[in-house]
Amino acid sequence: MTTPAPPGRTFFVTLPVADVARSQDFFSRLGFTFDPDFADGHGACLLVGDHARVMLADRARFAELSKLPPGDPTTHALALYCFTVATREDVDTVADAALAAGGVEADGLEDFGFMLTRSFFDLDGHGWQVMWTNPAAG
């Protein structure tokens, strides 16, 4: 049984990116939208779900927020980012859109029966996974 998140909490993660506008264009091509209330020339707020946001921050803004220097996602895994989609077909649709927008495939289709995934690296080298889970397997 899954315990729901505490009410009123929203999860934010901040990623350093080389070019905020370029990253916004990339993620827009994957079907994501952005919250204009959390945008300026140095950052943008990617809406992932009702209570999850990814802040795309240019390197200067990220340096202001972090006490440590950012790692290089092209040479080190900093974290793995995963989001779900509604259907099996959406896994390919989103992953193919990422590749068409300049992303690089990380893992091909992985079918575990109850779960289907594909992974890619975004324009800055951050690893993302698109996942569908079978609601009947729950």
C-alpha positions, -999 to 999 in steps of 0.1 A, spaced: 0 0 0 14 34 -10 12 62 16 1 95 0 24 125 2 18 149 30 -8 175 19 4 208 6 39 197 -3 54 202 -37 87 186 -47 113 207 -65 146 196 -80 170 220 -96 191 211 -126 220 232 -140 217 237 -177 239 255 -202 210 274 -219 176 278 -203 157 287 -235 172 257 -253 163 234 -225 127 248 -224 124 242 -261 137 206 -257 112 197 -229 83 215 -246 89 191 -275 83 162 -250 49 177 -241 59 195 -209 47 229 -199 63 256 -177 50 278 -149 55 314 -159 54 325 -123 88 307 -117 106 320 -148 131 347 -155 161 349 -178 181 325 -155 156 298 -148 124 281 -158 100 258 -139 91 225 -157 58 211 -146 61 174 -140 29 167 -120 5 181 -95 32 183 -69 65 179 -87 86 205 -105 120 206 -121 137 240 -120 160 245 -150 187 269 -138 215 284 -158 250 277 -143 253 311 -127 219 308 -109 227 272 -99 260 284 -84 241 309 -63 218 282 -50 244 255 -43 272 255 -18 290 230 -39 300 233 -76 278 214 -100 290 181 -114 293 173 -150 263 151 -161 282 141 -192 309 123 -172 291 115 -138 257 104 -129 243 131 -106 208 116 -103 184 96 -124 151 114 -133 121 93 -142 85 103 -151 55 82 -159 32 84 -190 -4 72 -194 1 45 -220 26 20 -234 26 39 -267 35 72 -249 68 57 -238 79 56 -274 62 88 -283 80 108 -256 114 90 -261 112 95 -298 104 132 -293 135 135 -270 157 120 -297 142 142 -324 148 173 -302 185 165 -298 186 140 -269 207 108 -270 192 74 -263 206 59 -231 187 26 -230 164 11 -256 130 -3 -248 129 -24 -217 98 -44 -212 93 -61 -178 57 -71 -184 42 -49 -157 65 -19 -166 79 -5 -198 107 20 -200 130 39 -223 158 62 -213 176 92 -228 201 119 -221 188 155 -224 208 183 -241 230 188 -210 236 151 -204 211 145 -176 197 110 -177 159 107 -180 136 76 -180 101 74 -194 81 48 -177 46 32 -180 33 8 -154 4 -16 -160 -25 -5 -137 -38 -41 -138 -5 -53 -123 -10 -33 -91 
